[in-house]
Structure formats: structure tokens, C-alpha cells
Amino acid sequence: MLLAELVATSDSVTATRSRTTKIALLADLIGRLAPDEVVAVIGMLVAAPRQGRLGVGWSTLSRIDAGPAERAGLTVADVDAIFSALAHTSGAGSAARRQALLAGLFDRATAAERPFLLGVLMGEVRQGALEGVLADAIAAGTGTPSELLRRAWMLTGSLTETARLAVTGGGAALTGVGLQVLRPVKPMLAASATTVEAALGDTGDAVVDYKLDGARIQVHRDGERISVFTRSLKDATARVPEVVAIVAQLPADRLILDGESLVLDDTSSRPRSFADTQSRFGARVAREELLRPYFFDLLHVDGVDLIDEPLHVRLAELERVAGPWRVPSVRTDDPQVAARILADSLAAGHEGVVVKSVDSTYAAGRRGTSWQKVKPVRTLDLVVLAAEWGHGRRSGWLSNLHLGARDPDGAYGEPGGFVMVGKTFKGMTDAMLGWQTEALQAIEVRRTEGTVWVRPELVVEIAFDAAQVSSRYPGGAALRFARVLRYREDKDATEADTISAVRVALPGSAPGR
């Protein structure tokens, strides 16, 4: 297949907002692929080449002075071969060799193909086709049931491998995919509920777990070999020796455990901030802080797959195998009991609770009603300082808002000014995007590439999960998972919340600087 065909499909997917149309376009493309092109094409569409890290950054790409070609001649196989050469280039002179390989690639690429290649290499193919859309397109393009393909995707942990199986072996190959110890599984996710009463209304008899604000871990054990994987299925074993040591002492030889890991305060045993856990989890060298695992599910034990068993069966085995390391949990169908568990979790410094049906099987990727998280919503009224132009389906709209809190005393700048505390593009309807694009340009003071800076006049109500310490912003604090609720046309900028109000939300912080 010519690269131009892939790029044309990607452009068409970008141009439509319809999920159905996106799936149809991608399914048509997949149906035209040769078996040996599937893995390469799926990897390019999700900006994750099958070769993994290619050793290419923007500084290298910005120095390319070649092409463009007048006629399309590059094939998918040509690009894939160059990616392989890039991945295997190392040692003395490797930078020059990579530069030459890229120059050769872009010299053969047309003007239409070059932006797509840059997106693949930089990990940002902005076409509005998330992996879920692509999974449904693979199912449609190969004539396999969507649920069967998604289950195989869950068990392989790889959409590209699942696509290869679907193209080369169809439904039979997908049916043959099973759970394998030491091969990570896509994690099951929880939907959101506003109250524990609402969640219990969907689940009935349920297990109510503490909702921890930590790093998701999936731990596999096969005899003496233990591997720890992240939420994104990356191997983090070498970074968490304390977790490995704990699992090594459990009374089972083969395990797949699902859970969270946290850094706890040495004196109070309360959870430290998510930033502390994230910093410790990402460290590649020895650190004093220890990660404490909390397990909430068990998918396999000693040759027995539990993934299709109801939750109450899985938890009985989890209690037997790893009882001391379980997340705090209570089984109930009583809203008052569930509300007390929520209050206890919050008092202990955690985020909230997850309400899980006792009959639920483990289903990766879908946010159905079987698992529902309940977290108190925090809100702040903040001022829009700037906005970035959107990509994909948001092209032409100002989308990513820069948010500022008031700094009345000038502790972080000019008295009466504003301190940036984060960005968000979440929670906006198309109507809101259209309105704010006009409103923000009307109060524009300057613009840089991709960003419009505005007078700090518009107040927006922001919901967020927590605040965290941040060296990125002058106020030392940033909002986590910020999303827009509404514009506060009843307020002006002098009524926005202060940086002190943001810092109060920091774990263990008091008001003020």
C-alpha cells in the first residue's frame, strides 16, 4: 500500500466528527491491507511504531532540509523499513546516520505526507481516532465480532498484535487468545457516579473499595520471576523492588494481581501526594521513599484463570493469597454503610470509593456500570489567561485553556495579578467551543504560534480532582484532572478564587504561601 492511501484516510478521519464515519473509513483501509502491512499501519495510526523507540526528537526533525517529492511513491513497507533502521541505529556516528535516514525519507515524501510522518515520529497523530475507534474499525474491516476482538485486545495488551491476528486468522485466531502470566492485560476501568446511592442503584449487592490516588500496578508472578506493569502496560519491575519483595512472599507460585501503589507518610501512614508517588514510581535509582502496594483484584492463581469468574469469587481467592495487602473494602447493598465507607476513605486521605458489583467479571477498557467511582467534586472559579488552537475535530476552535488564580497580595508577581495553575481542554461542548473562540479573540492582547493570549476578564468554573505541588507554575501548585463546568458570566475577574484557595487543596498544606 502507498503511504499516500494511509494519509488520505487519516485526513478524511480528521475531517469528520462522526464516530460511525471514522470507523467506516478506517475499516475500508484495513480491509485493503496485505497481512504483512497490518502491524505497521496500525502502529502509525496510533503514533506508536511497532519498532518502539526510534531515537528521534524534534531537534533532529527540525534540521531536515529535503523534499518534498512531487509524486507519491513511498509505500508503507518503505516507511516501516526506515523506522526499523532508525530503531537499530546506535553507537558512534548514530546521530548523523539517523539524520541521513530521515532526510532520505522526507525527500521521498510529498507535501501531504510530511505532516503525517512528523506526527508519527513525534507521537502525535491528531485525527480523532482513538484506540477504541480503531478497534471497532479492525473488527469491521476483518469481519470479526467487536466484543471478540476487544477481548483479545484485553488479553494481548496490544492493538497491533490483535489486528494482526484478526487479519491473518480471523475469529478463530482471536478466540484462541488466552490469559498468559507475564503478559500484561489491559486494565478494567470504572465509570463515574455522583453518589454512592446512585452507584448502588446500578450494582445492587456490591463491594465498596477505598479509591486510592496512586500508581496503578499489575503484578505477574511465575515462580521466581516477578514482573510489575504500569497502567499503560509498560514494565516497571526494576523501579519497584519493594513491591517485588512483597509478592515474592505470597503463598502462590503463579499470580496476576491488579492494584495501586502509594507512598505513605513515615509518621502518620497517610498517603502522600500523587506527585510524591509519581516521582517515586518513575525513579530509576534507589530512593528512600517506599511504595506500598494495595491489591483489589486477582485474575489468575496457580494455573486457574479467574478473569471470567464473578468478583466475589476473585476476591475470596485474593483474600486467601494476599489478604494483608488488600485495599480496604466492605461488601454491602446498604447506601448508609457505603456512605460511611466513603467518609472513612476521605478521612484517611484517599480520593473516595469504587463501588463494584459482586457479580462483575473483569472487562478491560470499558467504563460500564459494573465498577463506579465516587469522588467529591471540588470546584474553583478561575480566570482564562490564554487558549491554544485545537487539533483534529477541534481545528478552528480555541480549545486548551490556560487557567489563572488571583494573586491579590502579589506574592507570586504583581499585586492584583494572576498566577497560572494549569490547563484544560476537557468538559467543553461544541457550543461552548464556538462561543469561547469568538469571546476570547475579542479580548486578545497578543498571540504566539498556536496560542492566543487574552485580557484576564472571563471567569470559568473548573472542577478538579486534587491539587499537587508543581515547580512548573510560580504559585507552586497545579490542578489535577481539571475540566470546565461553565463560564461564570455573573462574576468578574476580581471575584475569582485566589492562589491561596488552590494551595489549600494541596495535601497537608495550610492556606497561604
Steps between C-alpha positions, in 0.01 A plus 500: 500500500617850418552729799281751314198269544559483875542878523184563294301281736651672804408840354142384435472369856624836628241685294197323649353514850291188450627192684308279256665665202844477657450127556379448142797687351754310710326167439525555126871574534563191715309283255745602224818420695727208427556282810861615534392867500249481786729543800691787338185689398322463836818617674515809278133582553546508878843670473669200661725332240537126546876548543453695824741784572664634185745739665353799314408833659391840382855634490585236241182545298530879495833476317361303206550687174367268232208460261213508467451257215264598220340155459397239756728198485569402862341177615407395851774237475757768409413706809496194723848399378639847573343492847675166560831648389449796735421271793817296443731799454729549799859567598751747363365704211141388562364855503636566152367167372152575639510843338589342167223238528242768579622725221461211259150430628377860479664550162266230366191626686248735341382820666182319608694208651755699697269624783374145555854363525595776743199412712593132509859578592399748771225278641217736406280388213203732563210350308240435768531122461567368847592136555139407576388634161785318330411175679144518367639579154727195512201285593293644214784481249575135579142384550556392860263570793596817686470342846723210395763738366488719812541196723805388301634856524455490877688171527785585261533856626591600144264641238754441224540132592123464524461653154760260360311204643169625364640551150695176479278263697161664546268406782670166561832668571337752733308228685827319560649792695519421870628649821877460538699563814775760433302649208321812632124536463319825422359625831130521581380857555225655709227737388411801715197536728391808689406318821539158658120470497496543122782249455328241720182552302683360197705228669277373781705274727846650474853520628594855601877556472699801612593705191875557529686779319805298406676333210308208349700177501446154354731240651575165337682214669622180340704319759801714584440737211291805592407786267323825586317691227356852492150608401631540143652147515861616516742287703594679823643203689846646552353816658293329771717244682289536815187384314692208349623397845145500642356292215789255528377411851138430400381136526461431126738423214301653213304823539354797317408775747338838432542792736646839589826609659545798730770685688388531864607755758760347734335629817127507432479220239269729303546516124736766375414704192454340159804699385713324766374158389551588136853623568589186694337268246689660214839498673767287334736518797462398864276729707426518871122509446334159489200410287230309682286275277125465547339222295133499404472218244647162410481373141700178524630272772706181462373392159140616547370795297256711701439776248155369406401416857272741692672753721401331826683183389810697400502689829470184707819374335664842537428495873656155528811591302562866586264590784741733688563697181137549393350844452255585784163365387149417624223297336156661533178597324416763764551862386560614858781248546650602165481867601692421820769322296528809278536723807763266648697499174501879479596532866795267436624733226377306197293614199168326558367151429441259212170313509523161323230246426583172675396317182717702259758326282824672404448701179785723386468844355125546535361740757171323566279506807659191658771717657421859596725747678358763734717803578393834647517769235712803582450820306675835460414814305808587295592751232590412141848635420546349153374221275664271246353413162353151483596209277304230318127548548572818699695666220396863465392529863687636798505196725773453764445767768778646715353548847600763755422565867503849655815611681362797700813560708749458217664206673587347162507803272328836471244580776152436364635281221436135415704183544466215252391174664445270204339437164191312386316411180249269672128543564426733207204455267518606136279796586738608775802461272337720236400764753837519676689515169319824416500636855871442557608655170294806590725558804826389334816688597757300303556162344785260455512192281196295597396717797282808550572706813207700641412762756422318827128572499304177445431285807446126456385246761744209509448160660813312603599189690790634704785749505863402491831668566645629174828666413359582158286789621612795718233434764644155564165328445314345208155347457458131413236388250354848459184528287266784409154510657381838373595862443405727791350797320372615839855555625785723397870429542521673838267232639707204381656266755849575630819301485455437873176315422693280258778434747249403771420198279862380516544190717599613850517869405364795691368820344756745372831468336 
